[in-house]
Amino acid sequence: MPKTTALQIDLDGTLTELDITEDPGQQAKIVARALLDAPTVIAKIHRRTGCLAVIAGMNRARSLPNFHAGVALEELTGDFLDAMGTVVFAGYGRDGELIALPFDTDALIRGICPRTAN
C-alpha cells in the first residue's frame, strides 16, 4: 500500500514523520503507537489548501503542555488551543481517512519544530 506522511510533535519539539497506509484500521494503530495512548481528534481544521486533523492521546490531561504543537495550532487557527502530550498532525479526506498534510501546513509545522527525529 502507498504511504502517507503525518507529522508527530513530541513535548521537546522533536518532529517525527509517520508513514501511514491508506487502511484506516492500520492508520489508527500507527497513530496509537506514536502517541502511546488511544488516539482522539482534538481539532479539525479546514483550510483553503486542505483539511487536517490534530490527534492526541485520550489520556493527555496527565501530560505536560506541548508548546510547539500549541504554537502550530495557533498559527493554523488563530486561536490558542491547549495541546497536551505528543500530538500528531495529519491531513484527512472526505471519508475521514488520513491523507498527506497540505503542503503549506507541512512547511509551517516543520518551521516551528527545532529538530527532527528522522
Biopython code that builds the backbone (N, CA, C, O; Angstrom):
import numpy as np
from Bio.PDB.StructureBuilder import StructureBuilder

atoms = [
    (1, "MET", "N", (0.836, -1.194, 0.000)),
    (1, "MET", "CA", (0.000, 0.000, 0.000)),
    (1, "MET", "C", (0.875, 1.250, 0.000)),
    (1, "MET", "O", (1.964, 1.242, 0.573)),
    (2, "PRO", "N", (0.410, 2.318, -0.635)),
    (2, "PRO", "CA", (1.166, 3.570, -0.600)),
    (2, "PRO", "C", (1.215, 4.133, 0.811)),
    (2, "PRO", "O", (0.367, 3.829, 1.649)),
    (3, "LYS", "N", (2.219, 4.955, 1.056)),
    (3, "LYS", "CA", (2.360, 5.548, 2.378)),
    (3, "LYS", "C", (1.996, 7.018, 2.345)),
    (3, "LYS", "O", (2.159, 7.700, 1.334)),
    (4, "THR", "N", (1.502, 7.483, 3.469)),
    (4, "THR", "CA", (1.136, 8.875, 3.658)),
    (4, "THR", "C", (1.909, 9.376, 4.861)),
    (4, "THR", "O", (2.077, 8.647, 5.838)),
    (5, "THR", "N", (2.375, 10.598, 4.802)),
    (5, "THR", "CA", (3.145, 11.136, 5.911)),
    (5, "THR", "C", (2.273, 12.021, 6.798)),
    (5, "THR", "O", (1.586, 12.928, 6.328)),
    (6, "ALA", "N", (2.323, 11.727, 8.090)),
    (6, "ALA", "CA", (1.746, 12.585, 9.120)),
    (6, "ALA", "C", (2.928, 13.082, 9.945)),
    (6, "ALA", "O", (4.002, 12.480, 9.906)),
    (7, "LEU", "N", (2.749, 14.157, 10.683)),
    (7, "LEU", "CA", (3.835, 14.707, 11.486)),
    (7, "LEU", "C", (3.492, 14.624, 12.968)),
    (7, "LEU", "O", (2.429, 15.069, 13.402)),
    (8, "GLN", "N", (4.409, 14.049, 13.731)),
    (8, "GLN", "CA", (4.264, 13.905, 15.174)),
    (8, "GLN", "C", (5.167, 14.921, 15.857)),
    (8, "GLN", "O", (6.344, 15.036, 15.515)),
    (9, "ILE", "N", (4.619, 15.664, 16.827)),
    (9, "ILE", "CA", (5.418, 16.613, 17.600)),
    (9, "ILE", "C", (5.464, 16.129, 19.041)),
    (9, "ILE", "O", (4.430, 16.013, 19.699)),
    (10, "ASP", "N", (6.672, 15.846, 19.529)),
    (10, "ASP", "CA", (6.859, 15.437, 20.911)),
    (10, "ASP", "C", (6.962, 16.663, 21.808)),
    (10, "ASP", "O", (7.071, 17.789, 21.324)),
    (11, "LEU", "N", (6.927, 16.438, 23.119)),
    (11, "LEU", "CA", (6.958, 17.538, 24.088)),
    (11, "LEU", "C", (8.173, 18.445, 23.940)),
    (11, "LEU", "O", (8.081, 19.650, 24.175)),
    (12, "ASP", "N", (9.310, 17.875, 23.551)),
    (12, "ASP", "CA", (10.534, 18.680, 23.415)),
    (12, "ASP", "C", (10.647, 19.347, 22.050)),
    (12, "ASP", "O", (11.668, 19.965, 21.747)),
    (13, "GLY", "N", (9.619, 19.232, 21.230)),
    (13, "GLY", "CA", (9.623, 19.855, 19.914)),
    (13, "GLY", "C", (10.206, 18.996, 18.814)),
    (13, "GLY", "O", (10.304, 19.437, 17.669)),
    (14, "THR", "N", (10.602, 17.758, 19.148)),
    (14, "THR", "CA", (11.124, 16.859, 18.118)),
    (14, "THR", "C", (10.009, 16.475, 17.160)),
    (14, "THR", "O", (8.925, 16.070, 17.578)),
    (15, "LEU", "N", (10.290, 16.608, 15.876)),
    (15, "LEU", "CA", (9.338, 16.293, 14.824)),
    (15, "LEU", "C", (9.684, 14.935, 14.227)),
    (15, "LEU", "O", (10.831, 14.686, 13.854)),
    (16, "THR", "N", (8.690, 14.061, 14.138)),
    (16, "THR", "CA", (8.879, 12.735, 13.561)),
    (16, "THR", "C", (7.868, 12.541, 12.443)),
    (16, "THR", "O", (6.684, 12.830, 12.613)),
    (17, "GLU", "N", (8.337, 12.049, 11.296)),
    (17, "GLU", "CA", (7.437, 11.705, 10.202)),
    (17, "GLU", "C", (6.875, 10.319, 10.462)),
    (17, "GLU", "O", (7.621, 9.392, 10.779)),
    (18, "LEU", "N", (5.566, 10.172, 10.329)),
    (18, "LEU", "CA", (4.913, 8.886, 10.470)),
    (18, "LEU", "C", (4.440, 8.443, 9.096)),
    (18, "LEU", "O", (3.681, 9.155, 8.439)),
    (19, "ASP", "N", (4.871, 7.301, 8.669)),
    (19, "ASP", "CA", (4.385, 6.742, 7.407)),
    (19, "ASP", "C", (3.195, 5.857, 7.712)),
    (19, "ASP", "O", (3.324, 4.826, 8.373)),
    (20, "ILE", "N", (2.038, 6.267, 7.224)),
    (20, "ILE", "CA", (0.817, 5.520, 7.473)),
    (20, "ILE", "C", (0.235, 5.063, 6.144)),
    (20, "ILE", "O", (0.394, 5.730, 5.122)),
    (21, "THR", "N", (-0.430, 3.937, 6.169)),
    (21, "THR", "CA", (-1.025, 3.387, 4.955)),
    (21, "THR", "C", (-2.371, 4.046, 4.697)),
    (21, "THR", "O", (-2.791, 4.931, 5.443)),
    (22, "GLU", "N", (-3.043, 3.615, 3.641)),
    (22, "GLU", "CA", (-4.380, 4.116, 3.340)),
    (22, "GLU", "C", (-5.458, 3.353, 4.096)),
    (22, "GLU", "O", (-6.625, 3.743, 4.050)),
    (23, "ASP", "N", (-5.101, 2.281, 4.787)),
    (23, "ASP", "CA", (-6.054, 1.459, 5.533)),
    (23, "ASP", "C", (-6.376, 2.135, 6.867)),
    (23, "ASP", "O", (-5.486, 2.268, 7.707)),
    (24, "PRO", "N", (-7.634, 2.570, 7.088)),
    (24, "PRO", "CA", (-7.988, 3.277, 8.322)),
    (24, "PRO", "C", (-7.663, 2.496, 9.599)),
    (24, "PRO", "O", (-7.253, 3.095, 10.594)),
    (25, "GLY", "N", (-7.836, 1.184, 9.590)),
    (25, "GLY", "CA", (-7.512, 0.377, 10.764)),
    (25, "GLY", "C", (-6.034, 0.422, 11.090)),
    (25, "GLY", "O", (-5.649, 0.532, 12.254)),
    (26, "GLN", "N", (-5.203, 0.337, 10.058)),
    (26, "GLN", "CA", (-3.757, 0.421, 10.258)),
    (26, "GLN", "C", (-3.344, 1.831, 10.664)),
    (26, "GLN", "O", (-2.444, 2.008, 11.485)),
    (27, "GLN", "N", (-4.002, 2.830, 10.087)),
    (27, "GLN", "CA", (-3.701, 4.213, 10.459)),
    (27, "GLN", "C", (-3.917, 4.423, 11.952)),
    (27, "GLN", "O", (-3.083, 5.031, 12.623)),
    (28, "ALA", "N", (-5.025, 3.927, 12.470)),
    (28, "ALA", "CA", (-5.335, 4.090, 13.893)),
    (28, "ALA", "C", (-4.278, 3.412, 14.762)),
    (28, "ALA", "O", (-3.887, 3.952, 15.797)),
    (29, "LYS", "N", (-3.816, 2.236, 14.348)),
    (29, "LYS", "CA", (-2.788, 1.520, 15.111)),
    (29, "LYS", "C", (-1.466, 2.280, 15.104)),
    (29, "LYS", "O", (-0.807, 2.384, 16.138)),
    (30, "ILE", "N", (-1.077, 2.805, 13.958)),
    (30, "ILE", "CA", (0.184, 3.540, 13.837)),
    (30, "ILE", "C", (0.144, 4.801, 14.696)),
    (30, "ILE", "O", (1.111, 5.109, 15.392)),
    (31, "VAL", "N", (-0.964, 5.525, 14.651)),
    (31, "VAL", "CA", (-1.085, 6.746, 15.442)),
    (31, "VAL", "C", (-1.123, 6.410, 16.935)),
    (31, "VAL", "O", (-0.499, 7.109, 17.734)),
    (32, "ALA", "N", (-1.837, 5.361, 17.323)),
    (32, "ALA", "CA", (-1.892, 4.959, 18.735)),
    (32, "ALA", "C", (-0.502, 4.595, 19.248)),
    (32, "ALA", "O", (-0.142, 4.951, 20.371)),
    (33, "ARG", "N", (0.288, 3.882, 18.425)),
    (33, "ARG", "CA", (1.661, 3.554, 18.830)),
    (33, "ARG", "C", (2.508, 4.805, 18.982)),
    (33, "ARG", "O", (3.327, 4.890, 19.897)),
    (34, "ALA", "N", (2.325, 5.765, 18.110)),
    (34, "ALA", "CA", (3.097, 7.006, 18.184)),
    (34, "ALA", "C", (2.742, 7.798, 19.443)),
    (34, "ALA", "O", (3.608, 8.422, 20.055)),
    (35, "LEU", "N", (1.480, 7.770, 19.820)),
    (35, "LEU", "CA", (1.025, 8.533, 20.979)),
    (35, "LEU", "C", (1.180, 7.769, 22.287)),
    (35, "LEU", "O", (1.125, 8.359, 23.366)),
    (36, "LEU", "N", (1.371, 6.461, 22.191)),
    (36, "LEU", "CA", (1.387, 5.587, 23.369)),
    (36, "LEU", "C", (0.085, 5.733, 24.159)),
    (36, "LEU", "O", (0.079, 5.724, 25.390)),
    (37, "ASP", "N", (-1.009, 5.867, 23.422)),
    (37, "ASP", "CA", (-2.324, 6.084, 24.025)),
    (37, "ASP", "C", (-3.369, 5.883, 22.930)),
    (37, "ASP", "O", (-3.038, 5.839, 21.745)),
    (38, "ALA", "N", (-4.615, 5.763, 23.332)),
    (38, "ALA", "CA", (-5.702, 5.706, 22.360)),
    (38, "ALA", "C", (-5.842, 7.084, 21.720)),
    (38, "ALA", "O", (-5.912, 8.083, 22.435)),
    (39, "PRO", "N", (-5.884, 7.161, 20.387)),
    (39, "PRO", "CA", (-5.950, 8.466, 19.729)),
    (39, "PRO", "C", (-7.343, 9.074, 19.758)),
    (39, "PRO", "O", (-8.353, 8.374, 19.699)),
    (40, "THR", "N", (-7.366, 10.389, 19.849)),
    (40, "THR", "CA", (-8.613, 11.133, 19.734)),
    (40, "THR", "C", (-8.322, 12.433, 18.985)),
    (40, "THR", "O", (-7.278, 13.053, 19.187)),
    (41, "VAL", "N", (-9.238, 12.836, 18.132)),
    (41, "VAL", "CA", (-9.073, 14.078, 17.368)),
    (41, "VAL", "C", (-9.410, 15.248, 18.289)),
    (41, "VAL", "O", (-10.519, 15.336, 18.817)),
    (42, "ILE", "N", (-8.437, 16.149, 18.476)),
    (42, "ILE", "CA", (-8.676, 17.310, 19.330)),
    (42, "ILE", "C", (-9.058, 18.547, 18.522)),
    (42, "ILE", "O", (-9.571, 19.517, 19.080)),
    (43, "ALA", "N", (-8.812, 18.520, 17.217)),
    (43, "ALA", "CA", (-9.215, 19.644, 16.356)),
    (43, "ALA", "C", (-9.266, 19.177, 14.908)),
    (43, "ALA", "O", (-8.444, 18.375, 14.464)),
    (44, "LYS", "N", (-10.246, 19.696, 14.189)),
    (44, "LYS", "CA", (-10.308, 19.543, 12.735)),
    (44, "LYS", "C", (-10.226, 20.942, 12.171)),
    (44, "LYS", "O", (-11.002, 21.826, 12.536)),
    (45, "ILE", "N", (-9.275, 21.127, 11.276)),
    (45, "ILE", "CA", (-9.028, 22.459, 10.739)),
    (45, "ILE", "C", (-9.269, 22.427, 9.230)),
    (45, "ILE", "O", (-8.687, 21.617, 8.508)),
    (46, "HIS", "N", (-10.129, 23.314, 8.778)),
    (46, "HIS", "CA", (-10.437, 23.422, 7.348)),
    (46, "HIS", "C", (-9.712, 24.644, 6.816)),
    (46, "HIS", "O", (-9.916, 25.768, 7.274)),
    (47, "ARG", "N", (-8.854, 24.386, 5.830)),
    (47, "ARG", "CA", (-8.083, 25.463, 5.210)),
    (47, "ARG", "C", (-8.345, 25.448, 3.710)),
    (47, "ARG", "O", (-8.826, 24.457, 3.161)),
    (48, "ARG", "N", (-8.032, 26.526, 3.075)),
    (48, "ARG", "CA", (-8.209, 26.632, 1.623)),
    (48, "ARG", "C", (-7.423, 25.544, 0.889)),
    (48, "ARG", "O", (-7.860, 25.052, -0.151)),
    (49, "THR", "N", (-6.257, 25.171, 1.437)),
    (49, "THR", "CA", (-5.389, 24.195, 0.773)),
    (49, "THR", "C", (-5.676, 22.745, 1.173)),
    (49, "THR", "O", (-5.059, 21.827, 0.632)),
    (50, "GLY", "N", (-6.593, 22.529, 2.103)),
    (50, "GLY", "CA", (-6.940, 21.171, 2.518)),
    (50, "GLY", "C", (-7.314, 21.125, 3.989)),
    (50, "GLY", "O", (-7.167, 22.106, 4.718)),
    (51, "CYS", "N", (-7.793, 19.978, 4.404)),
    (51, "CYS", "CA", (-8.234, 19.794, 5.785)),
    (51, "CYS", "C", (-7.199, 18.994, 6.559)),
    (51, "CYS", "O", (-6.485, 18.163, 5.998)),
    (52, "LEU", "N", (-7.131, 19.259, 7.859)),
    (52, "LEU", "CA", (-6.231, 18.467, 8.674)),
    (52, "LEU", "C", (-6.868, 18.123, 10.004)),
    (52, "LEU", "O", (-7.716, 18.848, 10.524)),
    (53, "ALA", "N", (-6.432, 16.998, 10.536)),
    (53, "ALA", "CA", (-6.871, 16.527, 11.847)),
    (53, "ALA", "C", (-5.691, 16.627, 12.793)),
    (53, "ALA", "O", (-4.564, 16.279, 12.440)),
    (54, "VAL", "N", (-5.958, 17.102, 13.990)),
    (54, "VAL", "CA", (-4.943, 17.180, 15.038)),
    (54, "VAL", "C", (-5.330, 16.114, 16.053)),
    (54, "VAL", "O", (-6.421, 16.146, 16.621)),
    (55, "ILE", "N", (-4.418, 15.168, 16.272)),
    (55, "ILE", "CA", (-4.727, 13.980, 17.068)),
    (55, "ILE", "C", (-3.814, 13.923, 18.282)),
    (55, "ILE", "O", (-2.605, 14.129, 18.176)),
    (56, "ALA", "N", (-4.407, 13.641, 19.435)),
    (56, "ALA", "CA", (-3.642, 13.490, 20.671)),
    (56, "ALA", "C", (-4.164, 12.255, 21.401)),
    (56, "ALA", "O", (-5.118, 11.618, 20.954)),
    (57, "GLY", "N", (-3.540, 11.925, 22.514)),
    (57, "GLY", "CA", (-3.966, 10.778, 23.294)),
    (57, "GLY", "C", (-5.187, 11.089, 24.138)),
    (57, "GLY", "O", (-5.384, 12.230, 24.556)),
    (58, "MET", "N", (-6.007, 10.081, 24.390)),
    (58, "MET", "CA", (-7.199, 10.268, 25.213)),
    (58, "MET", "C", (-6.836, 10.651, 26.647)),
    (58, "MET", "O", (-7.597, 11.349, 27.316)),
    (59, "ASN", "N", (-5.678, 10.196, 27.116)),
    (59, "ASN", "CA", (-5.254, 10.476, 28.491)),
    (59, "ASN", "C", (-4.269, 11.646, 28.562)),
    (59, "ASN", "O", (-3.424, 11.688, 29.456)),
    (60, "ARG", "N", (-4.371, 12.589, 27.633)),
    (60, "ARG", "CA", (-3.417, 13.682, 27.530)),
    (60, "ARG", "C", (-3.445, 14.635, 28.721)),
    (60, "ARG", "O", (-2.475, 15.361, 28.942)),
    (61, "ALA", "N", (-4.525, 14.654, 29.490)),
    (61, "ALA", "CA", (-4.607, 15.556, 30.642)),
    (61, "ALA", "C", (-3.524, 15.246, 31.667)),
    (61, "ALA", "O", (-3.183, 16.101, 32.483)),
    (62, "ARG", "N", (-2.982, 14.036, 31.634)),
    (62, "ARG", "CA", (-1.909, 13.638, 32.543)),
    (62, "ARG", "C", (-0.538, 14.065, 32.022)),
    (62, "ARG", "O", (0.465, 13.862, 32.705)),
    (63, "SER", "N", (-0.477, 14.644, 30.838)),
    (63, "SER", "CA", (0.786, 15.025, 30.208)),
    (63, "SER", "C", (1.072, 16.508, 30.402)),
    (63, "SER", "O", (0.213, 17.279, 30.830)),
    (64, "LEU", "N", (2.278, 16.874, 30.080)),
    (64, "LEU", "CA", (2.691, 18.276, 30.103)),
    (64, "LEU", "C", (2.206, 18.980, 28.843)),
    (64, "LEU", "O", (1.925, 18.324, 27.840)),
    (65, "PRO", "N", (2.104, 20.308, 28.879)),
    (65, "PRO", "CA", (1.726, 21.046, 27.675)),
    (65, "PRO", "C", (2.781, 20.890, 26.579)),
    (65, "PRO", "O", (3.979, 20.835, 26.857)),
    (66, "ASN", "N", (2.324, 20.820, 25.346)),
    (66, "ASN", "CA", (3.204, 20.710, 24.192)),
    (66, "ASN", "C", (3.284, 22.093, 23.531)),
    (66, "ASN", "O", (2.435, 22.462, 22.720)),
    (67, "PHE", "N", (4.311, 22.834, 23.897)),
    (67, "PHE", "CA", (4.482, 24.213, 23.430)),
    (67, "PHE", "C", (4.512, 24.297, 21.909)),
    (67, "PHE", "O", (3.818, 25.129, 21.324)),
    (68, "HIS", "N", (5.299, 23.454, 21.269)),
    (68, "HIS", "CA", (5.460, 23.530, 19.808)),
    (68, "HIS", "C", (4.162, 23.197, 19.081)),
    (68, "HIS", "O", (3.821, 23.853, 18.096)),
    (69, "ALA", "N", (3.444, 22.199, 19.547)),
    (69, "ALA", "CA", (2.155, 21.872, 18.936)),
    (69, "ALA", "C", (1.160, 23.005, 19.173)),
    (69, "ALA", "O", (0.355, 23.315, 18.295)),
    (70, "GLY", "N", (1.209, 23.625, 20.350)),
    (70, "GLY", "CA", (0.336, 24.757, 20.641)),
    (70, "GLY", "C", (0.594, 25.936, 19.716)),
    (70, "GLY", "O", (-0.343, 26.587, 19.253)),
    (71, "VAL", "N", (1.873, 26.212, 19.447)),
    (71, "VAL", "CA", (2.231, 27.292, 18.517)),
    (71, "VAL", "C", (1.719, 26.961, 17.112)),
    (71, "VAL", "O", (1.172, 27.824, 16.427)),
    (72, "ALA", "N", (1.901, 25.706, 16.690)),
    (72, "ALA", "CA", (1.411, 25.298, 15.365)),
    (72, "ALA", "C", (-0.102, 25.466, 15.278)),
    (72, "ALA", "O", (-0.616, 25.973, 14.281)),
    (73, "LEU", "N", (-0.809, 25.048, 16.308)),
    (73, "LEU", "CA", (-2.267, 25.194, 16.308)),
    (73, "LEU", "C", (-2.683, 26.657, 16.267)),
    (73, "LEU", "O", (-3.633, 27.011, 15.569)),
    (74, "GLU", "N", (-1.984, 27.508, 17.006)),
    (74, "GLU", "CA", (-2.319, 28.931, 16.999)),
    (74, "GLU", "C", (-2.061, 29.546, 15.622)),
    (74, "GLU", "O", (-2.845, 30.370, 15.150)),
    (75, "GLU", "N", (-0.965, 29.146, 14.984)),
    (75, "GLU", "CA", (-0.666, 29.649, 13.634)),
    (75, "GLU", "C", (-1.732, 29.193, 12.633)),
    (75, "GLU", "O", (-2.096, 29.941, 11.725)),
    (76, "LEU", "N", (-2.221, 27.982, 12.801)),
    (76, "LEU", "CA", (-3.183, 27.422, 11.850)),
    (76, "LEU", "C", (-4.611, 27.914, 12.070)),
    (76, "LEU", "O", (-5.379, 28.036, 11.116)),
    (77, "THR", "N", (-4.969, 28.195, 13.316)),
    (77, "THR", "CA", (-6.360, 28.539, 13.617)),
    (77, "THR", "C", (-6.559, 29.984, 14.054)),
    (77, "THR", "O", (-7.665, 30.514, 13.952)),
    (78, "GLY", "N", (-5.496, 30.628, 14.542)),
    (78, "GLY", "CA", (-5.631, 31.964, 15.097)),
    (78, "GLY", "C", (-6.098, 31.949, 16.539)),
    (78, "GLY", "O", (-6.177, 32.998, 17.179)),
    (79, "ASP", "N", (-6.407, 30.770, 17.055)),
    (79, "ASP", "CA", (-6.865, 30.618, 18.440)),
    (79, "ASP", "C", (-5.865, 29.794, 19.224)),
    (79, "ASP", "O", (-5.146, 28.967, 18.663)),
    (80, "PHE", "N", (-5.828, 30.029, 20.533)),
    (80, "PHE", "CA", (-4.978, 29.203, 21.385)),
    (80, "PHE", "C", (-5.758, 27.954, 21.748)),
    (80, "PHE", "O", (-6.818, 28.032, 22.369)),
    (81, "LEU", "N", (-5.229, 26.799, 21.358)),
    (81, "LEU", "CA", (-5.823, 25.517, 21.705)),
    (81, "LEU", "C", (-4.828, 24.768, 22.582)),
    (81, "LEU", "O", (-3.644, 24.682, 22.257)),
    (82, "ASP", "N", (-5.308, 24.237, 23.676)),
    (82, "ASP", "CA", (-4.456, 23.563, 24.639)),
    (82, "ASP", "C", (-3.984, 22.217, 24.088)),
    (82, "ASP", "O", (-4.782, 21.292, 23.943)),
    (83, "ALA", "N", (-2.712, 22.108, 23.786)),
    (83, "ALA", "CA", (-2.136, 20.857, 23.288)),
    (83, "ALA", "C", (-1.331, 20.222, 24.420)),
    (83, "ALA", "O", (-0.386, 20.822, 24.931)),
    (84, "MET", "N", (-1.703, 19.032, 24.796)),
    (84, "MET", "CA", (-1.038, 18.327, 25.889)),
    (84, "MET", "C", (-0.449, 17.027, 25.345)),
    (84, "MET", "O", (-1.091, 16.325, 24.563)),
    (85, "GLY", "N", (0.776, 16.715, 25.764)),
    (85, "GLY", "CA", (1.403, 15.466, 25.348)),
    (85, "GLY", "C", (1.812, 15.493, 23.886)),
    (85, "GLY", "O", (1.815, 16.543, 23.244)),
    (86, "THR", "N", (2.154, 14.326, 23.376)),
    (86, "THR", "CA", (2.525, 14.183, 21.970)),
    (86, "THR", "C", (1.299, 14.438, 21.097)),
    (86, "THR", "O", (0.190, 14.019, 21.430)),
    (87, "VAL", "N", (1.511, 15.130, 19.978)),
    (87, "VAL", "CA", (0.419, 15.487, 19.073)),
    (87, "VAL", "C", (0.800, 15.095, 17.654)),
    (87, "VAL", "O", (1.950, 15.255, 17.245)),
    (88, "VAL", "N", (-0.177, 14.577, 16.902)),
    (88, "VAL", "CA", (0.030, 14.187, 15.506)),
    (88, "VAL", "C", (-0.845, 15.065, 14.621)),
    (88, "VAL", "O", (-2.032, 15.248, 14.888)),
    (89, "PHE", "N", (-0.242, 15.604, 13.565)),
    (89, "PHE", "CA", (-0.957, 16.384, 12.564)),
    (89, "PHE", "C", (-1.032, 15.552, 11.292)),
    (89, "PHE", "O", (-0.011, 15.060, 10.813)),
    (90, "ALA", "N", (-2.233, 15.391, 10.740)),
    (90, "ALA", "CA", (-2.409, 14.637, 9.501)),
    (90, "ALA", "C", (-3.500, 15.302, 8.675)),
    (90, "ALA", "O", (-4.411, 15.926, 9.218)),
    (91, "GLY", "N", (-3.400, 15.164, 7.377)),
    (91, "GLY", "CA", (-4.483, 15.614, 6.517)),
    (91, "GLY", "C", (-5.605, 14.590, 6.615)),
    (91, "GLY", "O", (-5.374, 13.451, 7.021)),
    (92, "TYR", "N", (-6.818, 14.990, 6.245)),
    (92, "TYR", "CA", (-7.888, 13.996, 6.181)),
    (92, "TYR", "C", (-8.776, 14.267, 4.981)),
    (92, "TYR", "O", (-8.962, 15.401, 4.541)),
    (93, "GLY", "N", (-9.317, 13.160, 4.471)),
    (93, "GLY", "CA", (-10.140, 13.214, 3.272)),
    (93, "GLY", "C", (-11.619, 13.254, 3.575)),
    (93, "GLY", "O", (-12.028, 13.353, 4.732)),
    (94, "ARG", "N", (-12.412, 13.177, 2.538)),
    (94, "ARG", "CA", (-13.867, 13.272, 2.648)),
    (94, "ARG", "C", (-14.494, 12.174, 3.491)),
    (94, "ARG", "O", (-15.507, 12.396, 4.155)),
    (95, "ASP", "N", (-13.895, 10.992, 3.467)),
    (95, "ASP", "CA", (-14.456, 9.861, 4.211)),
    (95, "ASP", "C", (-13.840, 9.717, 5.598)),
    (95, "ASP", "O", (-14.070, 8.717, 6.279)),
    (96, "GLY", "N", (-13.060, 10.706, 6.019)),
    (96, "GLY", "CA", (-12.444, 10.663, 7.338)),
    (96, "GLY", "C", (-11.117, 9.939, 7.386)),
    (96, "GLY", "O", (-10.509, 9.829, 8.451)),
    (97, "GLU", "N", (-10.654, 9.438, 6.235)),
    (97, "GLU", "CA", (-9.363, 8.748, 6.197)),
    (97, "GLU", "C", (-8.232, 9.761, 6.267)),
    (97, "GLU", "O", (-8.367, 10.894, 5.804)),
    (98, "LEU", "N", (-7.117, 9.342, 6.849)),
    (98, "LEU", "CA", (-5.951, 10.218, 6.918)),
    (98, "LEU", "C", (-5.259, 10.250, 5.567)),
    (98, "LEU", "O", (-5.117, 9.227, 4.897)),
    (99, "ILE", "N", (-4.834, 11.435, 5.185)),
    (99, "ILE", "CA", (-4.112, 11.632, 3.927)),
    (99, "ILE", "C", (-2.927, 12.553, 4.222)),
    (99, "ILE", "O", (-2.751, 12.995, 5.357)),
    (100, "ALA", "N", (-2.129, 12.837, 3.220)),
    (100, "ALA", "CA", (-0.973, 13.718, 3.396)),
    (100, "ALA", "C", (-1.423, 15.116, 3.803)),
    (100, "ALA", "O", (-2.480, 15.590, 3.389)),
    (101, "LEU", "N", (-0.602, 15.762, 4.620)),
    (101, "LEU", "CA", (-0.868, 17.144, 5.014)),
    (101, "LEU", "C", (-0.802, 18.062, 3.802)),
    (101, "LEU", "O", (-0.017, 17.816, 2.886)),
    (102, "PRO", "N", (-1.613, 19.117, 3.781)),
    (102, "PRO", "CA", (-1.437, 20.119, 2.733)),
    (102, "PRO", "C", (-0.005, 20.668, 2.800)),
    (102, "PRO", "O", (0.558, 20.797, 3.887)),
    (103, "PHE", "N", (0.579, 20.986, 1.652)),
    (103, "PHE", "CA", (1.981, 21.399, 1.570)),
    (103, "PHE", "C", (2.292, 22.572, 2.489)),
    (103, "PHE", "O", (3.303, 22.554, 3.190)),
    (104, "ASP", "N", (1.432, 23.594, 2.494)),
    (104, "ASP", "CA", (1.711, 24.777, 3.312)),
    (104, "ASP", "C", (1.668, 24.462, 4.803)),
    (104, "ASP", "O", (2.431, 25.035, 5.580)),
    (105, "THR", "N", (0.787, 23.561, 5.203)),
    (105, "THR", "CA", (0.699, 23.155, 6.610)),
    (105, "THR", "C", (1.933, 22.363, 7.007)),
    (105, "THR", "O", (2.490, 22.573, 8.085)),
    (106, "ASP", "N", (2.359, 21.459, 6.146)),
    (106, "ASP", "CA", (3.568, 20.661, 6.387)),
    (106, "ASP", "C", (4.767, 21.590, 6.595)),
    (106, "ASP", "O", (5.535, 21.412, 7.541)),
    (107, "ALA", "N", (4.924, 22.572, 5.719)),
    (107, "ALA", "CA", (6.047, 23.509, 5.807)),
    (107, "ALA", "C", (5.974, 24.356, 7.081)),
    (107, "ALA", "O", (6.998, 24.608, 7.714)),
    (108, "LEU", "N", (4.778, 24.791, 7.455)),
    (108, "LEU", "CA", (4.606, 25.591, 8.659)),
    (108, "LEU", "C", (5.025, 24.800, 9.901)),
    (108, "LEU", "O", (5.762, 25.311, 10.744)),
    (109, "ILE", "N", (4.557, 23.558, 10.015)),
    (109, "ILE", "CA", (4.888, 22.725, 11.178)),
    (109, "ILE", "C", (6.384, 22.446, 11.226)),
    (109, "ILE", "O", (6.990, 22.512, 12.295)),
    (110, "ARG", "N", (6.979, 22.138, 10.092)),
    (110, "ARG", "CA", (8.420, 21.872, 10.062)),
    (110, "ARG", "C", (9.229, 23.110, 10.475)),
    (110, "ARG", "O", (10.300, 22.982, 11.068)),
    (111, "GLY", "N", (8.721, 24.295, 10.166)),
    (111, "GLY", "CA", (9.411, 25.524, 10.548)),
    (111, "GLY", "C", (9.323, 25.827, 12.032)),
    (111, "GLY", "O", (10.181, 26.527, 12.570)),
    (112, "ILE", "N", (8.312, 25.320, 12.696)),
    (112, "ILE", "CA", (8.113, 25.574, 14.124)),
    (112, "ILE", "C", (8.967, 24.641, 14.992)),
    (112, "ILE", "O", (9.432, 25.035, 16.062)),
    (113, "CYS", "N", (9.166, 23.418, 14.530)),
    (113, "CYS", "CA", (9.870, 22.421, 15.343)),
    (113, "CYS", "C", (11.375, 22.550, 15.181)),
    (113, "CYS", "O", (11.873, 22.632, 14.058)),
    (114, "PRO", "N", (12.108, 22.571, 16.294)),
    (114, "PRO", "CA", (13.548, 22.818, 16.248)),
    (114, "PRO", "C", (14.397, 21.667, 15.707)),
    (114, "PRO", "O", (15.500, 21.901, 15.213)),
    (115, "ARG", "N", (13.917, 20.464, 15.788)),
    (115, "ARG", "CA", (14.739, 19.330, 15.300)),
    (115, "ARG", "C", (13.827, 18.195, 14.846)),
    (115, "ARG", "O", (12.660, 18.110, 15.229)),
    (116, "THR", "N", (14.399, 17.332, 14.022)),
    (116, "THR", "CA", (13.661, 16.181, 13.527)),
    (116, "THR", "C", (14.319, 14.894, 13.993)),
    (116, "THR", "O", (15.526, 14.829, 14.225)),
    (117, "ALA", "N", (13.474, 13.865, 14.121)),
    (117, "ALA", "CA", (13.974, 12.564, 14.572)),
    (117, "ALA", "C", (14.488, 11.741, 13.400)),
    (117, "ALA", "O", (15.320, 10.856, 13.600)),
    (118, "ASN", "N", (14.016, 12.006, 12.172)),
    (118, "ASN", "CA", (14.464, 11.234, 11.016)),
    (118, "ASN", "C", (14.981, 12.112, 9.935)),
    (118, "ASN", "O", (15.399, 11.620, 8.887)),
]
sb = StructureBuilder()
sb.init_structure("model")
sb.init_model(0)
sb.init_chain("A")
sb.init_seg("    ")
for serial, (resi, resn, name, xyz) in enumerate(atoms, 1):
    if name == "N":
        sb.init_residue(resn, " ", resi, " ")
    sb.init_atom(name, np.array(xyz, "f"), 0.0, 1.0, " ", f" {name:<3s}", serial, name[0])
structure = sb.get_structure()
